[in-house]
Amino acid sequence: MCYFKVVSGRKMVAALLIGMAVCAAGCLVFRAGNWVSVSAAQKKLPIYSVERKDKVCALTFDAAWGNEDTQQLIDILKTENIQATFFVVGAWVDKYPESVKALSDAGHEVMNHSATHPHMPDLSTEQMTEEVQSCNEKIKAITGVQPTLF
């Protein structure tokens, strides 16, 4: 069962201010059975949003498992005139090259979600580089486009 809570503008602003205060003070991450303090100064963080004056959003999908809904998704996005970005795992590219081609041919971006979907912080720099390069090569071989996002 799902529950939704309607929050007034004042409560939402208060919640956002509290959240920003917590982030500014640093956050705690539970890793390997221990709470570890993490701050932006200690760790480079991924980009989650980009400031823009116009009101737009980016629609992204991860493709790492089956492809049984891929064509239906392509059709829905076409009907709604929506372009999306699909982050694909190299193993998925190997298994479903026709889906990768269909996504690209439909005008969607096909980007990199690693070769084998490992937990990247557990890898060496060389292993991480191989994960990214391997998947990039597979995508480019099918789409003709070099991925620029990971």
N, C-alpha and C positions, 0 to 999 in steps of 0.2 A: 504494500500500500504506500502511495506517495502522499506527502503532506507539503503544502505550500504555505508560506507565511507572507502576508502582505505587509510591507514595511513602509511607513510614511517617509516623506522626504527628509524630515528632521532626523529620524532614527537612522536612515541610510547614511546621511552625512556624518552622524556620530560614529557609526560603525566604520566608515571609511577612515575617519580621523584616527580612531583607535588602531585600525590595521596599519595605517601609515606610521604611527608612533612605534608600534611593535617592530615593523620593518626597519625603521630608522635606528632603533636600538640594537638591531641584530636579531637573528632568528635562531631557533634551536632545531637541529635536524637529528632524527633518530637514525643512527647508522651503526650496524654491527653491534647492537646491544647497548650502545652508549649514546647519550645526548651530546651533540657537538655544536658549539656556537659557530655560526657561519654569517659572514657579512659580505657585502659586495666588494669591500676592500680586500678581502681574503680570497675570494673566488670569483672568476669571471662568470657572469650569468648569461643565459641565452636571451635573445631578444623576443619578448612576448607581445610587444605592441610598439607602434611607431606613431608619434604625434602627427596629426594631419588636420588641416582646416576643414576639408570636406568630410562628410559623414559616409564612410565606407567601412567594410569589414572584409577580411580574408577568410575564405572557406577552405579548409584543408581536410584531407583524409589520409589515414595511414593504411597502407596495403601490405599486410604481412601474412595473411592466412588465405582463405579461399577467394574465389573470384565469381561465385555464383550470382552475385547481385551487381556486378560491374556494369554490364550492358544496360540494365534497368536504371542504374544511377546515371549513366551517361545520357540516357534518353530523358530522364527527369530534368537534369541540369540543362539540356538543350531546350526543352519545352519552356523552362523558366528563364532562359537566356542568362545562365549563370556559368561563369568560368571558375574553376577551382584548381587547387594545387594538390596533387597526390604525392605523398612521400612513400616511396616503395622500397621494400627490402630486396636486396639482390637475389635471395633465394626465391622470392615471389616473381621477380623478373624472369628467372630461369624457368620457373614452372608455368608462368602465364604470359609469354612474350606477346601473344595476340591481344591480351588485355592492355598491356603497356602501350602497344601500337594504337589501339582503339582510343585510349585516353588522350594520347598525343594528337592523333588525327582529329579528334573532336575539339581540339583547341585548349585542352587543359595542360597545365604545367605538370611535368613528371620530374620529381626531385628525389633526393637521396635520403634514405632512412637506414643506412648501413648495409653491409653485405649479408650479415648473419644475425643482426639484432642482438648483439652482446650488451652487457652492462659496460659501457665505454670507460668509466673511471677505473675499472679493473684491468684495463689493457695498457700495454706500453705505448709510447708515442708511435713507434713503428707499426704496431698492430692496429692502432686507430687509423693511421694513414692508409694502411692496406684496406681496412674496412670501407673507408670513404672512396678511395681510388677505384677499388674493384667494382663497387656499385655504380659509380659514375660511368665507368667504361661500359658496363652492361646496358645502362640506360641509353647512352649515346649511340651504341651499336644498333639499337632498335629505333630510336626516335630521331637520330641525327642531331640531337641537341645536347650540349654539355650541361649537366645540372650545375646550378649556382647556389643552391640552398641545401643544407644538411639539417 
